[in-house]
Amino acid sequence: MAKYSKIRTIILHIRNLWMKLVDPRRIDELVGKRVVFNRLKEKGFFSGFEGKRILEIGPKHGKDTMLLATLNPSELVPIDLPEKYSMVREWLPHIR
């Protein structure tokens, strides 16, 4: 019985990996589409953000920062680790 349990676990693991690889949302994210942000925006999650201050923690590459800027906040404050400063400095002037 334990043998079948292990086989089933392996099959489920392989299935989950396969779904991650072929899930259209995952593929969209890999090619640069911001699926989660767009879905939240479509559902009205961001209504009311206009004119508000937005704090973004860990902006990394700035792609989400650019999207947040489209919400027309009164202020957009990205905060990252000091060792990330040189990377942030490259894209930060292009926001707004």
C-alpha positions, 0 to 999 in steps of 0.5 A, spaced: 500 500 500 505 504 501 508 503 494 502 506 491 502 512 495 509 514 493 507 512 486 501 517 487 505 522 490 510 522 484 505 522 479 501 528 483 508 532 483 509 531 476 502 533 474 503 540 478 510 541 475 507 540 468 501 545 470 506 550 472 509 550 465 503 550 461 499 554 465 497 560 460 497 565 466 504 563 468 506 563 460 504 570 460 508 572 466 514 569 463 513 573 457 512 580 461 505 581 462 503 583 469 497 578 470 496 579 477 496 587 477 491 587 470 486 582 474 486 586 480 485 592 476 479 589 472 476 587 478 476 594 481 481 593 487 485 599 485 479 604 485 480 609 490 488 609 489 488 615 485 491 621 489 493 616 495 500 615 497 503 608 495 509 605 498 512 599 494 517 595 498 522 591 494 521 594 487 526 590 484 526 591 476 521 597 477 516 594 472 510 594 478 513 601 480 511 603 473 504 600 473 503 603 480 504 610 477 499 609 472 494 609 478 496 616 479 498 616 486 499 623 490 506 620 491 509 613 490 515 611 494 519 605 492 523 602 498 529 597 497 535 594 500 541 598 500 545 593 495 539 594 490 540 601 490 544 601 483 539 597 480 533 601 482 537 608 480 537 605 473 530 605 472 527 610 477 528 616 473 523 613 468 517 613 473 512 618 471 
